[in-house]
Amino acid sequence: MAILIEVQKVISFDDQINLYDAVGSLVASVPEHGAFSKEILTPLISQMEEILGKELYKSDTADKPIYTTFLIQIITAIGTYSKGFVGSQKESTIYFLKALETSVGFLKALPNHEEVRGKVMFYAHRMIDCIGNEVLQFLPPIITQMMTNCGLKDLTEFVRLVNQLMAKFKEQMFPIIDSILLKLIERLFAFSSELAHQPQSNFNDPKTEVERELFEVQKTYYLMISTLISNNLTNALKSPTNAPHMSQILKTILQGCSEYRDLGVVKQCCIILKKLIEQWAGFDANAFPGFNKFVYEEITPLLIREVMKPQFLKSDPAGANNVMHEIVAIQKLVLQKCGPEFLSYLQGVLLPSLGYPPERATQYIYYLEKETPKNFKNFLMAQHAFNRFHNP
């Protein structure tokens, strides 16, 4: 069973792929799957190795990319065949590993070919579920190639792969994440800056193609940070490699809480801040030095000001309600972690600086400290309504 150019004159490539899908599901379900996989995959891998070893792809032309197309089809076939397999099926894993190793060679040979990059990425995604942590040994060369001369589409797809890896392997990904995090952030913001300076770009009202692309870049960035923090990799932010840049990273998250009309992004940024507070705020052994100050002086005033904006509830009341829920949860969590010091800062410094008269500041402290999250939220909504009435 192999992908043959001649066969495609009789059976279309799509039909052959459907066959690989069906056969893979059947083979994965039987004890002899290793023997069957050997018979099915070895010819395909041999075809790849021959094309790469003899550099046959160099004879391709723009209008007749015969061998490059053939390699792409083989990777697609093997990736499709693998859908029925999971990491515990070791007898078949050795062939998937060999195909992955050969695919890396394909990527090195044609590093700037968009479809090649896409198919190798597709196969890497498949292998995360198929062969488990054995995929990790192949990540450095894939990462090196994927981050070289990559376009926006390549980069966002690569970040999706990194997110999948973080969710799957958690702490095992720390060395890799520590080494590439800053490069990924710089690359994402380089694209963001490039798009933002194009004519008629308006991130807060994404209507044109440029604006939608800019919006997608920012969403990709925040999803990456959220995935990192949710999978026991937060320490990558304060490692010796990334700590000098952590302040700037935190500021981008604050910007996400205040500069977006998409309240789904605002909610995601609030959740990121909440998880950071859970892990770094307070006075116990896990507290990160200086983070309480950042919570008091940067996070809390921004969230209070956000609630007070007259436009907060206008465009998306349901979304604003979800954001308000997170803002309440954050302030309750800071109180839990920092106690009387936080209340003292609120009443003595922050609330007066935001224009709260003493009576309203006292009410704020009471609802935060004594009332349920629901009642505190209702209080904040009432404060918003009051501010909106007096500052239409």
RAFENBEL-V670815 format. One record per residue. N is the residue number from 1. RES is the residue in one small letter. D_FIRST is the distance of its C-alpha to the first C-alpha in Angstrom with 2 decimals. Layout:
n->{N & N}
res->{RES & RES}
d_first->{D_FIRST & D_FIRST}
This chain:
n->{1 & 2 & 3 & 4 & 5 & 6 & 7 & 8 & 9 & 10 & 11 & 12 & 13 & 14 & 15 & 16 & 17 & 18 & 19 & 20 & 21 & 22 & 23 & 24 & 25 & 26 & 27 & 28 & 29 & 30 & 31 & 32 & 33 & 34 & 35 & 36 & 37 & 38 & 39 & 40 & 41 & 42 & 43 & 44 & 45 & 46 & 47 & 48 & 49 & 50 & 51 & 52 & 53 & 54 & 55 & 56 & 57 & 58 & 59 & 60 & 61 & 62 & 63 & 64 & 65 & 66 & 67 & 68 & 69 & 70 & 71 & 72 & 73 & 74 & 75 & 76 & 77 & 78 & 79 & 80 & 81 & 82 & 83 & 84 & 85 & 86 & 87 & 88 & 89 & 90 & 91 & 92 & 93 & 94 & 95 & 96 & 97 & 98 & 99 & 100 & 101 & 102 & 103 & 104 & 105 & 106 & 107 & 108 & 109 & 110 & 111 & 112 & 113 & 114 & 115 & 116 & 117 & 118 & 119 & 120 & 121 & 122 & 123 & 124 & 125 & 126 & 127 & 128 & 129 & 130 & 131 & 132 & 133 & 134 & 135 & 136 & 137 & 138 & 139 & 140 & 141 & 142 & 143 & 144 & 145 & 146 & 147 & 148 & 149 & 150 & 151 & 152 & 153 & 154 & 155 & 156 & 157 & 158 & 159 & 160 & 161 & 162 & 163 & 164 & 165 & 166 & 167 & 168 & 169 & 170 & 171 & 172 & 173 & 174 & 175 & 176 & 177 & 178 & 179 & 180 & 181 & 182 & 183 & 184 & 185 & 186 & 187 & 188 & 189 & 190 & 191 & 192 & 193 & 194 & 195 & 196 & 197 & 198 & 199 & 200 & 201 & 202 & 203 & 204 & 205 & 206 & 207 & 208 & 209 & 210 & 211 & 212 & 213 & 214 & 215 & 216 & 217 & 218 & 219 & 220 & 221 & 222 & 223 & 224 & 225 & 226 & 227 & 228 & 229 & 230 & 231 & 232 & 233 & 234 & 235 & 236 & 237 & 238 & 239 & 240 & 241 & 242 & 243 & 244 & 245 & 246 & 247 & 248 & 249 & 250 & 251 & 252 & 253 & 254 & 255 & 256 & 257 & 258 & 259 & 260 & 261 & 262 & 263 & 264 & 265 & 266 & 267 & 268 & 269 & 270 & 271 & 272 & 273 & 274 & 275 & 276 & 277 & 278 & 279 & 280 & 281 & 282 & 283 & 284 & 285 & 286 & 287 & 288 & 289 & 290 & 291 & 292 & 293 & 294 & 295 & 296 & 297 & 298 & 299 & 300 & 301 & 302 & 303 & 304 & 305 & 306 & 307 & 308 & 309 & 310 & 311 & 312 & 313 & 314 & 315 & 316 & 317 & 318 & 319 & 320 & 321 & 322 & 323 & 324 & 325 & 326 & 327 & 328 & 329 & 330 & 331 & 332 & 333 & 334 & 335 & 336 & 337 & 338 & 339 & 340 & 341 & 342 & 343 & 344 & 345 & 346 & 347 & 348 & 349 & 350 & 351 & 352 & 353 & 354 & 355 & 356 & 357 & 358 & 359 & 360 & 361 & 362 & 363 & 364 & 365 & 366 & 367 & 368 & 369 & 370 & 371 & 372 & 373 & 374 & 375 & 376 & 377 & 378 & 379 & 380 & 381 & 382 & 383 & 384 & 385 & 386 & 387 & 388 & 389 & 390 & 391 & 392}
res->{m & a & i & l & i & e & v & q & k & v & i & s & f & d & d & q & i & n & l & y & d & a & v & g & s & l & v & a & s & v & p & e & h & g & a & f & s & k & e & i & l & t & p & l & i & s & q & m & e & e & i & l & g & k & e & l & y & k & s & d & t & a & d & k & p & i & y & t & t & f & l & i & q & i & i & t & a & i & g & t & y & s & k & g & f & v & g & s & q & k & e & s & t & i & y & f & l & k & a & l & e & t & s & v & g & f & l & k & a & l & p & n & h & e & e & v & r & g & k & v & m & f & y & a & h & r & m & i & d & c & i & g & n & e & v & l & q & f & l & p & p & i & i & t & q & m & m & t & n & c & g & l & k & d & l & t & e & f & v & r & l & v & n & q & l & m & a & k & f & k & e & q & m & f & p & i & i & d & s & i & l & l & k & l & i & e & r & l & f & a & f & s & s & e & l & a & h & q & p & q & s & n & f & n & d & p & k & t & e & v & e & r & e & l & f & e & v & q & k & t & y & y & l & m & i & s & t & l & i & s & n & n & l & t & n & a & l & k & s & p & t & n & a & p & h & m & s & q & i & l & k & t & i & l & q & g & c & s & e & y & r & d & l & g & v & v & k & q & c & c & i & i & l & k & k & l & i & e & q & w & a & g & f & d & a & n & a & f & p & g & f & n & k & f & v & y & e & e & i & t & p & l & l & i & r & e & v & m & k & p & q & f & l & k & s & d & p & a & g & a & n & n & v & m & h & e & i & v & a & i & q & k & l & v & l & q & k & c & g & p & e & f & l & s & y & l & q & g & v & l & l & p & s & l & g & y & p & p & e & r & a & t & q & y & i & y & y & l & e & k & e & t & p & k & n & f & k & n & f & l & m & a & q & h & a & f & n & r & f & h & n & p}
d_first->{0.00 & 3.80 & 7.16 & 9.03 & 12.74 & 13.20 & 10.90 & 13.10 & 15.99 & 14.88 & 12.95 & 14.57 & 13.21 & 15.01 & 13.36 & 9.82 & 11.52 & 13.13 & 10.04 & 9.05 & 12.76 & 13.02 & 10.32 & 11.91 & 15.26 & 14.59 & 13.23 & 16.13 & 18.58 & 18.15 & 19.80 & 16.88 & 14.87 & 15.14 & 13.47 & 10.49 & 10.42 & 10.77 & 7.75 & 5.56 & 8.18 & 9.57 & 7.64 & 8.41 & 11.84 & 12.43 & 12.03 & 14.49 & 16.76 & 17.03 & 18.02 & 20.45 & 21.76 & 22.58 & 23.67 & 21.95 & 22.51 & 26.20 & 25.90 & 25.02 & 27.88 & 28.96 & 28.11 & 24.85 & 23.06 & 19.88 & 18.58 & 19.96 & 18.27 & 14.92 & 15.63 & 16.78 & 13.67 & 11.55 & 14.31 & 14.36 & 10.74 & 11.43 & 14.87 & 13.93 & 11.64 & 14.75 & 17.17 & 17.39 & 18.29 & 21.80 & 23.44 & 24.33 & 20.87 & 21.36 & 18.73 & 15.98 & 18.44 & 18.32 & 14.81 & 15.96 & 19.11 & 17.57 & 15.73 & 19.14 & 20.99 & 18.95 & 19.46 & 23.15 & 23.10 & 21.68 & 24.54 & 27.04 & 26.03 & 26.40 & 28.74 & 30.34 & 27.40 & 27.70 & 24.15 & 22.83 & 25.38 & 24.44 & 20.72 & 21.57 & 24.13 & 21.71 & 19.47 & 22.71 & 23.87 & 20.80 & 21.23 & 24.87 & 24.07 & 20.97 & 22.35 & 26.06 & 28.61 & 26.35 & 25.55 & 29.22 & 28.97 & 26.83 & 29.22 & 31.88 & 29.84 & 28.19 & 31.70 & 33.21 & 30.88 & 30.95 & 34.75 & 35.19 & 36.05 & 34.61 & 35.72 & 36.86 & 33.55 & 31.77 & 34.57 & 34.67 & 30.92 & 31.41 & 34.32 & 32.24 & 29.86 & 32.99 & 34.36 & 31.27 & 31.53 & 35.25 & 34.88 & 32.26 & 33.76 & 37.41 & 39.65 & 36.80 & 36.42 & 40.07 & 39.76 & 37.17 & 39.10 & 42.34 & 41.11 & 39.57 & 41.69 & 44.45 & 42.12 & 40.27 & 43.62 & 45.03 & 42.05 & 42.19 & 45.93 & 45.69 & 43.57 & 45.99 & 48.97 & 47.44 & 46.78 & 50.18 & 52.00 & 50.46 & 52.90 & 53.41 & 51.35 & 52.65 & 50.53 & 52.65 & 52.01 & 48.40 & 48.38 & 47.07 & 43.62 & 45.12 & 46.75 & 43.63 & 41.74 & 44.66 & 44.67 & 40.94 & 41.51 & 44.33 & 42.45 & 39.58 & 42.18 & 43.92 & 40.75 & 39.83 & 43.32 & 43.24 & 39.93 & 41.32 & 44.53 & 42.87 & 40.71 & 43.32 & 42.99 & 46.36 & 47.72 & 45.56 & 48.12 & 50.96 & 49.38 & 51.19 & 48.53 & 48.94 & 52.40 & 54.25 & 52.36 & 52.45 & 55.53 & 53.86 & 50.76 & 53.08 & 54.93 & 51.78 & 51.28 & 54.89 & 54.37 & 51.52 & 54.04 & 56.50 & 55.07 & 52.55 & 53.02 & 49.72 & 51.07 & 47.61 & 47.53 & 51.08 & 50.18 & 47.22 & 49.57 & 52.15 & 49.64 & 48.77 & 52.51 & 52.99 & 50.34 & 51.93 & 55.30 & 53.99 & 52.80 & 55.43 & 58.68 & 61.60 & 63.53 & 61.46 & 59.60 & 56.49 & 58.46 & 57.66 & 60.91 & 62.04 & 59.62 & 62.39 & 64.28 & 61.28 & 60.97 & 64.68 & 65.14 & 61.87 & 59.76 & 62.56 & 64.65 & 61.65 & 60.62 & 64.22 & 64.64 & 61.40 & 62.77 & 66.00 & 64.49 & 65.74 & 62.35 & 60.50 & 60.31 & 60.55 & 57.07 & 55.04 & 57.24 & 54.39 & 52.64 & 56.00 & 56.60 & 53.38 & 54.43 & 57.89 & 56.40 & 54.75 & 57.96 & 59.91 & 57.44 & 57.66 & 61.45 & 61.64 & 59.26 & 61.34 & 64.41 & 62.77 & 61.76 & 64.87 & 67.61 & 71.18 & 70.49 & 68.18 & 70.77 & 73.51 & 71.57 & 70.83 & 74.43 & 76.20 & 74.08 & 71.10 & 72.32 & 75.65 & 73.87 & 71.82 & 75.02 & 75.19 & 78.85 & 79.84 & 79.79 & 76.27 & 75.05 & 76.56 & 74.80 & 71.50 & 71.93 & 72.96 & 69.94 & 67.56 & 69.16 & 70.41 & 68.52 & 65.10 & 62.21 & 62.62 & 66.32 & 65.79 & 63.25 & 65.80 & 68.37 & 66.18 & 65.52 & 69.26 & 69.79 & 67.30 & 69.15 & 72.46 & 71.28 & 69.76 & 73.04 & 75.11 & 72.68 & 71.18}
